[in-house]
Amino acid sequence: MGNFCLPLSAKDGTTALLKAANKGYNDVIEELLKFSPTLGILKNGTSALHAAVLSGNIKTVALLLEAGADPALRNKANKLPAELTKNERILRLLRSKEGHRKS
């Protein structure tokens, strides 16, 4: 097998981290955060945390928050990650991290 290189981001800003967050690939997220801790934002303002919230995967949301994702970051539609879900467990997790950031 030869060496190959995957693009780190697409023209719209999509990164491997954003794709993994959207799909709930937590093992991939953990590895990506070790080598490239940037949490990346798409041109439309969507962050990896927004993508994880939309996917509904609470473990992914928790993983990104622990890595420093900002739950108070709005996308270009002026939406917070918490405004993109009705999942009570995810909302509680996001709000608990918002509280820690304010203090």
C-alpha positions as MATLAB code, in Angstrom:
seq = 'MGNFCLPLSAKDGTTALLKAANKGYNDVIEELLKFSPTLGILKNGTSALHAAVLSGNIKTVALLLEAGADPALRNKANKLPAELTKNERILRLLRSKEGHRKS';
ca = [
       0.000    0.000    0.000;
       1.362    3.412   -0.912;
       1.144    6.583    1.053;
      -1.880    8.724    0.458;
      -3.071   12.046    1.751;
      -6.611   13.058    2.479;
      -7.482   16.732    2.242;
      -7.769   18.330    5.669;
     -10.648   20.483    4.503;
     -12.915   20.921    1.503;
     -13.647   24.216   -0.252;
     -16.656   24.820    1.995;
     -14.487   24.343    5.075;
     -15.648   20.811    5.836;
     -12.989   19.058    7.856;
     -12.523   15.463    8.888;
     -13.491   16.567   12.405;
     -16.789   18.038   11.203;
     -17.586   14.892    9.222;
     -16.732   12.664   12.188;
     -18.833   14.838   14.522;
     -21.787   14.632   12.158;
     -21.521   10.840   11.960;
     -20.749   10.267   15.665;
     -17.381    8.623   14.999;
     -16.015    9.232   18.489;
     -12.830    7.176   18.095;
     -11.971    9.206   14.990;
     -12.737   12.457   16.818;
     -10.449   11.501   19.701;
      -7.587   10.786   17.285;
      -8.131   13.967   15.272;
      -8.165   16.070   18.436;
      -4.796   14.586   19.460;
      -3.093   15.675   16.261;
      -5.094   18.695   15.190;
      -7.011   20.201   18.091;
      -8.655   22.895   15.981;
     -12.406   22.560   16.147;
     -12.964   24.082   12.687;
     -15.894   26.065   11.356;
     -17.586   25.820    7.963;
     -18.094   28.905    5.802;
     -21.725   28.924    6.964;
     -20.539   29.162   10.566;
     -21.361   25.569   11.459;
     -18.913   24.180   13.997;
     -18.157   20.566   14.819;
     -20.333   21.077   17.904;
     -23.264   22.266   15.759;
     -22.815   19.142   13.597;
     -22.684   16.846   16.629;
     -25.803   18.411   18.123;
     -27.647   17.993   14.824;
     -26.615   14.330   14.717;
     -28.127   13.809   18.177;
     -25.124   11.913   19.523;
     -24.670   12.933   23.165;
     -21.282   11.216   23.518;
     -19.949   13.186   20.542;
     -21.306   16.438   21.981;
     -19.664   15.663   25.339;
     -16.359   14.780   23.674;
     -16.249   18.058   21.744;
     -17.210   20.108   24.801;
     -14.422   18.468   26.807;
     -12.021   19.378   23.986;
     -13.026   23.027   24.309;
     -15.824   23.492   21.777;
     -17.741   26.675   22.556;
     -21.475   26.128   23.167;
     -22.007   29.905   22.896;
     -20.718   30.087   19.310;
     -23.436   31.077   16.837;
     -23.474   29.997   13.211;
     -24.180   32.468   10.392;
     -27.907   31.783   10.808;
     -27.373   33.169   14.339;
     -28.153   29.783   15.919;
     -26.474   28.390   19.008;
     -25.906   24.634   19.098;
     -28.612   24.416   21.798;
     -31.115   25.973   19.401;
     -30.668   23.075   16.967;
     -32.011   20.282   19.175;
     -34.902   19.323   21.394;
     -32.922   16.480   22.982;
     -33.095   17.251   26.711;
     -29.882   15.385   27.560;
     -27.917   17.348   24.966;
     -29.518   20.612   26.094;
     -28.571   19.942   29.735;
     -25.006   19.128   28.717;
     -24.682   22.288   26.602;
     -26.164   24.477   29.328;
     -23.878   23.006   31.981;
     -20.848   23.899   29.852;
     -22.209   27.388   29.103;
     -22.419   27.961   32.854;
     -18.792   26.905   33.364;
     -17.584   29.283   30.646;
     -19.321   32.287   32.189;
     -17.659   31.876   35.585;
];
